[in-house]
Each structure stands twice: as C-alpha cells, then as structure tokens.
C-alpha cells in the first residue's frame, strides 16, 4: 500500500509503498478515506514538541474509513461499515489505569511506548490496523462527506473534558483557548450539550466576533488585556450568573498566568478541566492557590482525550442535528502531497478550518 512515512525528525515525509498491515485477533483493517492533519503536525515531525514517537512511523491521528477486514472476535462490525478510526489506543490488561498511545502521534510513558510498538502506524496511508474497539461505527455517509466527518477528531477532545466535568444542560461554561482549533470546537460542543452560555476569552477580536456570529447570543466574547487579575474579573462579569465549569485547552506556547486567570473565574463549588499543553515545553507550574481550591471547594480534573464510548455519543449529537459538521471547512490533499498538507495545516489554524489527506 502507499503511505507517508516519517523516518527522521526534521525531515520531510517520504511517500512510498510499504507492506499492508496484517490482521490479528482483536484487530480490524480499515481502508482510509479521509485523515485529518493536526495544525501542529509540523511541530511534532520536526521534533520540536519532543513527543514519544518511535521512528520510522506512518503518522496520522485517526480518520474516517471503511472496514475491509475483521477478526474472529468482532460480533457487530461488518465489511464495508463506515467508522471513525479512534487513535486513542488503551492497553487491555489494566482496565483501572490503562497505558495509552495515540496511534501515529505520541505515547504516554514506558507502557504507552510498548503499546506503540504494535499500534504505531497511523492514518496517512491507504490502510490502517486498529484494535477492534477503536473502529467506531458512524453509520452510512456519502463518500464526499468523509472529510467533514474528520472533524470528530477535534470535537471529541473537548467533549471528553466536558464528560469528565459532568457538564449539565443549562450551565455556564468558560473555554480557555476558545480562539484555537480545539477551543472553538469546545464552544460548539458545549452548546450542543445544552450549555446556557459559553464565555469565550481571547485576544483575537475578529475570531471572537466570528464565534458569536456562528453560534449566536449564548456565546459571550471577552477581550483579554494581559493583566491576570483584571482578566479574571472581566470573565466573571461576561455573564449575568456565575461560571460553573472552566475548560482549559490552551497550547504549550501560552504562559501559565493566562491559564490561571481563566481557571480562577470559576464559581465556588465549580469544576475545572485541564486538557491543554501548558507546561509541556518547560517553565513554571500552574501554581493554583491551595487555600482557594480548598475553601471554595473547587474540583479540578485532568483529562487526556476522551472515554471509549464518547464517539458513539458524539455521533448521536451529529445525527440529531445538535452538532453541525457543515461548520467545518476542509481543504483536501492526496497522499502524494502529504508534506504540502502538513504545511497547509500549520498555515491555516483558524477555527473550523481543516486540512485533510484523502489516500
């Protein structure tokens, strides 16, 4: 099969023919129809992000495709089913604290690296091998819509955070990082889950205005000044009531004081979910005040990705019309132009812009 292969950090992807993946028990093979390209893929491939990723590797995190082969333990999947290829691969021998690897991207710790040795290659290829449970059925779709369905990759991440926080309809949410790709997706997801209001702080006023234009008066933009204590008060005053839940999904480049100012806007007995990359490149810690956490009864969740059943629930939100995939605007490349796709993704990071490879 044809695939894009990363052989050395800092080198371009090499487009070549490699062996087809071999099916094993507990696995499925999927013909990849569309694979999303992360806006920071170039930072991973250059080595800048220092992700745990053994080379050579076929990169690519998730995608949309059709099942072409199933193992003997698959009782519901059938050849030809449309599925989302979930890149969040979990070890099966510790259900309480499984090791995780993000197929085609990164691993968490030594156990994740061991898992990565088998499920390493991602979706920048004509075919991909997945654990059976990672081929998530999405129902019948038109082949021309496969690129837009790649938006699940962005939507599922904040959805996992809101599930961790047990977000309830009618609550008010603050999305720290609302003007980024995952943050803007978080705004859409929160509203689809029934949030009464979403506070969207940021410095890009044009993007904030665009979020309000797309989603209406339930979105409350806040232009940040850069002064932490002032910004906290601005966020609190953005809505008539109080902020029930804060989701932080800021990138590694952001300083911790920006994150802290958003976190501390949450009400007493509120919940905070940390999903961003702040601190991954070094620097000071978040340093939240212990007395504030204790006396205000603040619940803080760390959430990486999303639970195994999240895709099924999210497909329900899409099928019901609560989440509109037509908000997303994909630009597609064929596999021969994978390097151009990576460069395009880096240059087009605005909310709801997507770059997709169609093998």
DRENVEX-760015 format. One record per residue: residue in three letters; x, y negated, z negated of N, C-alpha, C, O in turn. Coordinates in steps of 0.02 Angstrom, whole numbers, plus 50000, padded with zeros to 5 digits. Layout:
! residues N
ALAXYZXYZXYZXYZ;...
//
This chain:
! residues 359
UNK500425005950000500005000050000500444993850000501034994249983;UNK500164988150019500524981850018500434978549950499904978949920;UNK500974975349926500944972149860501444966349859501914966149898;UNK501324961649813501804956249799502184958349736501874959749684;UNK502844958549739503254961249685503724955849658504064952549696;UNK503724955049591504204950649558504784954949535504704959149490;UNK505374953949565505954958049549506434954649500506774957949462;UNK506454948049502506894944249458506534937749439506234934449482;UNK506584935849375506304929449355506674923849392507284923849397;UNK506284919249418506584913649455506634914949529506854910449566;UNK506454920949552506484922549624505774922849652505304924349614;UNK505684921649716505014922149745504754929249743505134934049739;UNK504094929949746503784936549753503994939449820504034935949871;UNK504114945949821504294949349883503694953549906503434957649868;UNK503484952449967502904956049995503164962250030503544961850078;UNK502964968050004503234974250032502734979950022502224979149988;UNK502884985650052502474991550044502764995849987503364997249985;UNK502324997749941502525001749883502075007949882501575008349918;UNK502245012649839501835018649832501145016949803501085012649761;UNK500645020449827499975019749799499975022049726500345026649709;UNK499565018949683499515021249614499215028249612498765029949650;UNK499475032349566499235039249558498715039549502498825036849448;UNK498165042849515497615043349467497775048549414498005054049429;UNK497645046749351497705051349296497055051749256496605047649268;UNK497005056449210496415056949167496355050549126496845047849100;UNK495745048049121495635041849084495795035649124495875030249097;UNK495835036449190496025030749233495565030349294495235035249313;UNK495555024549325495205023649389495665019749435496115016149413;UNK495545020549500495885016449551495365011849581494805013849597;UNK495565005549588495105000449616495444997249677496024995349674;UNK495064996649732495284992849789495164985449774494594983349766;UNK495694981649771495644974549751495374970449810495644970649865;UNK494844966749797494544962449848494744955149836494844951349884;UNK494804953149772494994946249756495344946249688495114949449641;UNK495894942549684496284942149622496444934849608496754931449649;UNK496234932349551496364925349533497104924249516497444928749492;UNK497344918249530498034916349516498024911149460497714905849467;UNK498364912549404498384907949349498744901449369499214901649408;UNK498514895949342498824889449359499544889149334499934885249361;UNK499714893049283500394893049256500784899349276501294900949245;UNK500554902749328500904908849351501634907249369502084911249356;UNK501744901349399502424899549417502884899049356503474900449360;UNK502594896949299502994896349237503164903249209503684904049177;UNK502724908049221502874914949200503394917949245503884920949221;UNK503304917249310503754920449358504454917349357504944920749373;UNK504514911049337505164907849331505544909949268506144909149264;UNK505174912749220505464914549155505394909049104505594909949046;UNK505114903349123505044897649078504634899449015504804897248960;UNK504114903349024503684905048967503944910848925503684912248871;UNK504454914148950504774919548912504274924948889504304927348833;UNK503814926748933503334932048918503684938848917504174939948953;UNK503414943348877503664950248876503394953848937502814955848939;UNK503814954548988503604957449051504194960849083504674957649104;UNK504164967549087504714971349116504684971049193504144971649223;UNK505254970149222505314969649295505644975949323506024979249287;UNK505514977549386505064974149433504334975449415504164980449383;UNK503904970849437503194971449421502784968449478502984963649511;UNK502204971449489501694968349531501274964149484500904966849443;UNK501314957449488500944953349441500204952749461499984955849510;UNK499844948749424499134947749437498704950149380498704956049364;UNK498334945449349497934947249291497194947849310496844942849316;UNK496984953949319496284955249332496074953449403496484951149444;UNK495454954649417495194953249484494534956849494494254959849449;UNK494294956349555493654959449574493804964549630494174963149677;UNK493504970449623493614975549674493094980949671492594980449636;UNK493224986249710492754991849714493124998249695493684999449716;UNK492785002249655493085008549632493195013149691492745014349731;UNK493805015849696493965020449751494125027449726494115032249766;UNK494285028249662494415034849634494285034649559494445029749526;UNK494005040049533493845040449461494115046949433494175051949468;UNK494265046849368494505052749334493925057049309493345054949315;UNK494075062949282493545067649262493155065349200492625068149185;UNK493405060249165493045058049104492575052149118492255049749072;UNK492535049849180492075044349197491375047149209491275051349253;UNK490895044849169490215047649174489705042649203489145044649218;UNK489905036349210489445031349237489715027949300489325026349345;UNK490365026849303490645023749362490575028349423490595034449416;UNK490495025249481490445029049543490875025749597491005019749594;UNK491085029649644491475026949700491065021449734490475022349749;UNK491385015849747491045010249779490765005049732490564999649755;UNK490755006449666490495001549618490934995249619491544995549622;UNK490594989449616490954983149606491124982349533490704983349489;UNK491754980649519491974980049449492424973949441492744971549488;UNK492444971549379492954966749358493524970749328493414974849283;UNK494124969649352494714973149327494964969349266495324964349273;UNK494794971749208494964968349145495704969549130495904975349121;UNK496114964249126496834965349115497024966649042497604968149028;UNK496534966148996496684967048925496694974448908496174977348891;UNK497274977448912497344984648902497534985948829498034983348804;UNK497134990048795497244991548725497444998848716497205003248752;UNK497895000048669498075006948653497475010548624497055007448590;UNK497435017048635496845020848615496945024648550496485027848525;UNK497545024448522497695028648464497695024648399497935027248348;UNK497445018448400497345014648338496785009748350496905004148373;UNK496175011748335495595007548350495545001548304495214996648321;UNK495865001848245495834996248198496294990548219496104984748216;UNK496904992248239497394987148259497754989448321498354991048318;UNK497414989648379497734992148440498274987548465498234981448459;UNK498784990548495499274986648533498944984348597498484987548623;UNK499184978648623498874975748683499414973848733499944971148715;UNK499274975148796499654972248851499164969048899498624971648912;UNK499354963348926498964960248979499274962449045499814960249065;UNK498914966849078499174970149138499384964949190498994960649210;UNK500004965549212500264961049262500484954249236500624949749275;UNK500524953549168500694946949141501144947149079501684944149080;UNK500934950649026501304950048964501094955548916500574958748924;UNK501504956648864501364961548813501424958348744501754953248736;UNK501094961448695501154959048626501564964048586501314969348567;UNK502184962448573502604966448529502844972948561502684974448618;UNK503224976948521503514983148547502984988148571503084991548621;UNK502424988648535501894993248556501594991248622501444995448665;UNK501494984748630501234982248694501714983548751501494985048807;UNK502364982948737502864984348789502844991748809502924993448868;UNK502754996148760502705003248775502095004648819502125008648866;UNK501545001348803500935002048843501044999248913500785001848962;UNK501424993848916501554990648980501954995049028501894994449089;UNK502354999549001502745003949044502305008249089502515010249143;UNK501695009649067501245013649108500755009249146500665010049207;UNK500435004549111499954999949143500284993149153500084988249123;UNK500804993049195501184986849205500934982949265500854976849261;UNK500814986449320500694982949383499984980049386499494983249368;UNK499954973749410499334970149412498994970149479499054974749519;UNK498624964749492498134964649546498364961349610497974960749657;UNK498994959049615499244956249678499444962049724500014962549745;UNK498964966249739499084972249778498434974649808497894972349789;UNK498474979249855497864981849886497484986449839496874987149845;UNK497834989549791497504993949743497824993249675498404991349668;UNK497434994749623497674994249555497405000249515496845002449524;UNK497825002649469497625007949423497455004849355497825000749329;UNK496875006849329496635004049266496435009749218496255015149240;UNK496455008449152496095012949107495355012949126495085007749146;UNK495025018549119494325019049139493905013549108493475010549141;UNK494025012049043493615007149008493744999949031493374995449012;UNK494274998849070494424992149093494134990449161494194984849185;UNK493804995249193493434993949254492714992349234492314996849222;UNK492554985949230491904983649202491414982349259491514977749299;UNK490884986249263490394985349317490074978449315489894975949261;UNK489994975349373489674968849378489044969049421488724963949431;UNK488864974849446488284975449490488464973749561489034971949576;UNK487984974449605488094973349676488194965849691487824961649666;UNK488704964349731488824957449752488994957449826489174962549855;UNK488924951649857489144950749926489894950049927490184946549885;UNK490224953249974490964953049977491214945849981491754944349956;UNK490824941450012491034934450017491014930749951491314925349945;UNK490684933649900490634930449834491174932949786491204930649729;UNK491584937749808492064940849762492544935649733492724936049674;UNK492754930749773493224925749749492924921849690493274920649641;UNK492284919849696491974916049641491904920349578491954917749523;UNK491794926849586491734931149528492404931649491492414933849433;UNK492954929749522493594929549486493574924449430493994924549385;UNK493084919849431493014915049376492904918449309493014915449257;UNK492684924849310492614928449247493264928349207493244928149146;UNK493834928449242494474928449208494574922249165494874922749111;UNK494324916549187494374910449147493814909949096493924907549040;UNK493224912049113492644911449068492684916149008492464914348954;UNK492954922049019492964927048966493414925148907493274927048850;UNK493944921348920494404919648867494064915248814494064917248755;UNK493774909448831493424905748779492804909348752492624908548694;UNK492494913448794491924917348769492134921848711491774922648662;UNK492734924848717492994928848662493074924748599492944927248544;UNK493284918548606493354914248548492694912648516492634912748454;UNK492194911148556491534909548529491204915748497490844915048447;UNK491334921648525491084927648493491414928748425491084930748377;UNK492064927348421492424928048357492134923248305492104924948246;UNK491924917448327491644912448281490904913348269490604909548231;UNK490604918348301489884919548295489484913248310489034911348272;UNK489644909948366489294903948386488544905348394488344910248424;UNK488144900948366487414901748368487094896348411487344890748416;UNK486524898048444486164892948481485974887048436485784887948378;UNK486034881048464485864875148426486434871948388486364866548360;UNK487024875348387487594872548352487974867648396487894867448457;UNK488404863648363488824858848397489534861348398489814863448347;UNK489834861148457490504863948469490974858248490490774853648526;UNK491594858648468492124854348494492624858748530492874863548502;UNK492764857048593493254860748632493884856548638493904851548674;UNK494404858648602495054855248604495434857948665495654863648666;UNK495514853548714495804855748778495284856148833495354859848881;UNK494744852148826494174852648871494324850748942493954852648988;UNK494864846948954495004844749022495444849649061495604848449119;UNK495644855249029496044860349064495604865649095494994865449089;UNK495924870449129495554875749164495154880049115494554881149126;UNK495474882449062495114886649014494654882448970494124884748950;UNK494864876248955494444871948913493804869948947493274869948916;UNK493844868149012493234866449048492774872449055492164871849052;UNK493074878449063492664884549063492334885548995491774887948992;UNK492684883648942492394884148875491774879748867491294881648834;UNK491794873848898491204869448895490614872948928490054873048901;UNK490724875848987490184879449022489924885248981489324886448978;UNK490374888948950490174894848911489784892848849489274895948834;UNK490014887748814489664885548753488944883448769488484885148732;UNK488854879848824488184877648843487754883648863487164883948847;UNK488054888548898487684894448918487474898548857486954901848859;UNK487864898348803487704901848742487204898148699486994900548646;UNK487004892148720486484888548685486714883048639486334880748598;UNK487344880748646487584875248604487154869048616486994867348673;UNK486974865748563486584859648569486994853948597486744849648634;UNK487634853848579488074848448602488794851148604488984855448564;UNK489174848548652489884850248657490284843748658490214839648703;UNK490704842948607491164837248605491774838948646492094844148636;UNK491934834648694492474836048742492994830448738492934825448773;UNK493514831248696494024826048691494554826948745494664832448770;UNK494894821448762495434821748811495664814748829495364809748808;UNK496204814448868496474808048889496324806548962496404800848985;UNK496104811548999495944810649070495204808649075494754812949076;UNK495084802249078494394799849076493994801949138493394803049133;UNK494324802649195493974804849255493724811949247493164813549267;UNK494134816249217493934823249207493374823649155492904827549163;UNK493414819649103492884819549052492224817349084491694820149069;UNK492254812249126491644809949160491364815349206490754816049212;UNK491814819149238491594824549282491244830049243490744832849266;UNK491494831649184491174836749142490464834549123489994838449125;UNK490394828149106489724825749088489264825549149488664826949144;UNK489544823949207489134823949268488884830949283488304831749302;UNK489324835949276489134842749292488614845549244488154849049264;UNK488694844049180488304847649129487804843349091487414845949052;UNK487804836749103487284832649075487414830049005487974830348980;UNK486884827648973486954823948910487164828248850487324825448797;UNK487164834748856487394838848800488154838648793488424840648741;UNK488514836048844489234835248840489384828148816489124823248843;UNK489804827548764489964821148733490724819948739491104822448698;UNK490934816248790491654815048800491934810448745491584806048719;UNK492564811548728492924807348680493604805848710494004810348721;UNK493744799448722494394797448748494884796848690494774792848644;UNK495424800648692495894800848636496384794948640496594792848694;UNK496564792348580497014786748576497744788848565498194784948580;UNK497844794848541498514797148524498684796248451499214798448429;UNK498244793048412498334792248340497884797448305497274797048309;UNK498194802348273497844808248249497244806748205496694809148218;UNK497344802748153496784801448106496224797648140495634799048128;UNK496394792848183495884789148220495494793748266494884793348272;UNK495864798248300495534802848347495064807648311494534809348337;UNK495264809948252494814814248213494154810748199493624813748207;UNK494184804448180493574800648165493174799448229492554799648227;UNK493504798348285493134797448348492754803748366492174803348388;UNK493064809448357492734815748373492144816948327491614819248350;UNK492214815448264491654816348217491064811848235490494813948227;UNK491204805848259490674801048274490364802148343489894798648362;UNK490624806848382490394807848450489684810548454489344809748504;UNK489464813948400488804816948399488444814748335488774813148285;UNK487774814548336487414812248276487524816648215487574814048159;UNK487564823148224487644827648168488384829248156488824825148169;UNK488514835248131489194837348117489414842748166489004845748201;UNK490064844048168490354848948213490404855648177490754856248127;UNK490044860548204490014867148171490624871448187490844875348145;UNK490884870748248491404875348271491904871548315491694867848359;UNK492554872648304493074869848346493434875648380493654880348348;UNK493484875248446493874879948485494484876348513494414871648552;UNK495084878548492495694875648521495964880248574496084886148562;UNK496064877448634496324881348690496834877148728496864877248790;UNK497234873348689497744868948717498344873048744498484878448718;UNK498694870448794499284873848822499894872848777499874868748731;UNK500434876748789501034876248748501354869348747501714867648700;UNK501244865348798501574858848804501304853648755501624848348746;UNK500744854848724500414849948681500724850148611500894855548586;UNK500784844448580501054844048512500534846248461499934845848473;UNK500774848448404500314851148353499864845748322499324847348300;UNK500084839448321499654834348291499014833348331498494831548303;UNK499044834448397498444833948438497944839348419497344838148413;UNK498204845448410497774851048390497494849848320496904850948308;UNK497924847648275497704846648205497144841448200496674842348162;UNK497194836148239496674830948235496004833548256495484831448230;UNK495994838248305495354841248326495104846248275494504846348259;UNK495544850448249495344855448200495014852148140494514854648114;UNK495294846648117495054843548055494424839448065494194836148018;UNK494144839548125493494836448137492914841048118492334838948117;UNK493054847448104492524852148089492204850648021492534848047976;UNK491574852248014491204850847952491424855647896491724860747910;UNK491264853947833491344858847780490964865247796490414865047822;UNK491254870847780490974877447794490974878947870490634883547892;UNK491344875147908491374876147980491884881447999492244884147957;UNK491914882848064492364887948090492834884948143492644880548182;UNK493444887448142493954885348190494234891648224494384896548191;UNK494294891348290494574896948328495204894348364495174889448401;UNK495764897848353496394895948385496534900948440496644906848428;UNK496544898448503496664902648562497194899848608497354902948659;UNK497484894148591497944890748636498654893248632498794898348600;UNK499094889648664499794891548667500254887248626500874887748632;UNK499974882748585500384878048547500854881848501500654886348464;UNK501494879948503502004883148461502364888848495502874891048469;UNK502114891248552502434896948585503124895248614503534899648625;UNK503244888848625503894886748651504334883948596504844880748610;UNK504144885048533504524882448477504224876048450503684873948473;UNK504564872848403504314866748374503964867848307503944873548283;UNK503694862548278503384863048212502744867148213502434868048265;UNK502554869448154501934873248147501334868648143501404862548144;UNK500744871548138500134867648138500044863948072499764858448071;UNK500274866848017500284863447952499604860647931499544854747916;UNK499094864747932498444862647907498464862347831498764866647799;UNK498144857347801498174856447728497824862147691497224863447702;UNK498184865447648497904870947609497294868647568496774871947569;UNK497344862947531496754860847492496134859647534495574861147513;UNK496234856847594495664855547639495344862147660494724862747659;UNK495734867047680495464873447701495074876647643494524879247653;UNK495374876447583495074879747526494444876147501493914879347493;UNK494494869647489493934865947459493354864947507492774864547487;UNK493514864447572492984863547621492714870247648492264870447690;UNK493004875747623492784882447643492814883447719492324885647749;UNK493384881747748493474882247820493674889347839494124892247808;UNK493354892147888493544898647914493964897747978493744894348024;UNK494554900647979495004900048036495094906848068495314911648035;UNK494944907348132495014913648170495594912848219495654907748253;UNK496004917848223496454918448280496134923248329495904928648309;UNK496124921548393495804925848443496224925948505496364920848536;UNK496434931948524496804932848587496364936848635496204942648622;UNK496174933748689495734936848739495034937948710494754933348680;UNK494744943848719494034944748705493914952148691494324956348709;UNK493354953848658493224960948641493034964948703492854962148755;UNK493084971548699492964975848758492274975048790492204976048850;UNK491764973348750491094972848777490914965948803490354964848826;UNK491394961248800491234954348819491034953648892490594949648908;UNK491354957548937491204956849008490474958549022490144955149062;UNK490224963848991489524965849002489064960248982488584958649017;UNK489194957048924488774951548901488824945548948488324942348963;UNK489434944148971489524938349015489184939449082488904934749110;UNK489224945449109488864946849171488124945449162487784943049208;UNK487854947049103487154945449088487024938049089486494935949113;UNK487494933949064487404926649067487404924249139487024919649157;UNK487824927249181487854925249252487214927449287486904923449323;UNK487014933649278486434936249313485784932649292485314932149332;UNK485774930149231485164926749207485134919449231484624916149224;UNK485684917049259485704910049282485964905249229485994899249242;UNK486144907649170486394903149118487104900749133487294895349112;UNK487474904849169488144902949192488144902849268487964907749300;UNK488334897249296488294896349369488994896749399489394892149392;UNK489134902249434489794903149464489914898449523490484897549544;UNK489384895549550489484890949606489814884449583490014880249625;UNK489884883449517490274877749492491004878349513491364873349517;UNK491234884449525491944885649539492074885249614491684887549655;UNK492654882349630492834881049700493484884849716494024882249703;UNK493424890849745494034894749759494364892749824494034891149874;UNK495034892849823495434892349884495794899049892496134901249846;UNK495704902249949495934909149957496554909650002496644905850050;UNK496994914449984497594916050022497614923550033497354927349992;UNK497914925750087498024932850095498654934850058499034930650034;UNK498774941450052499324943950013500004941850041500484940850003;UNK500044941150107500674939050137500884932050115501474930250120;UNK500404928150091500544921250070500464920449994500224915349970;UNK500664925649957500594925449884501014919849853500784916749805;UNK501604918649878502014913249850501684906449861501714902049817;UNK501384905449919501024899249930500434898649883500264893249860;UNK500114904349868499554904349821499784902149751499434898349717;UNK500354904649729500624902849663500774895349660500614892049611;UNK501064892649713501214885549716500574881349717500534876149686;UNK500084883849754499444880349758499104880149690498834874949670;UNK499114885649654498804885949588499114880949540498764877849500;UNK499774880249543500124875549500499944868249516499914864049471;UNK499814866949579499674860049601498944858249596498764852349601;UNK498514863149587497784861949585497504864849521497204870249521;UNK497604861149467497414863549400496774860249374496594861349316;UNK496444856449415495854852949391495304857949371495294863549397;UNK494854855949326494314860349306493924862949366493764859249412;UNK493784869349363493364872849412493704873749480493384876149527;UNK494334871949486494724873849544495024880749532495274882149478;UNK494984885049583495264891749577495694893249637495554891149693;UNK496224896949625496634899749679496574907249677496644910349624;UNK496434910249734496274917349738496674920649794496744917849848;UNK496944926449779497264930649830496774936049851496484939449808;UNK496684936849916496234942049942496654947249980496804946350039;UNK496844952549945497284957649977496964960850038497274965150069;
//
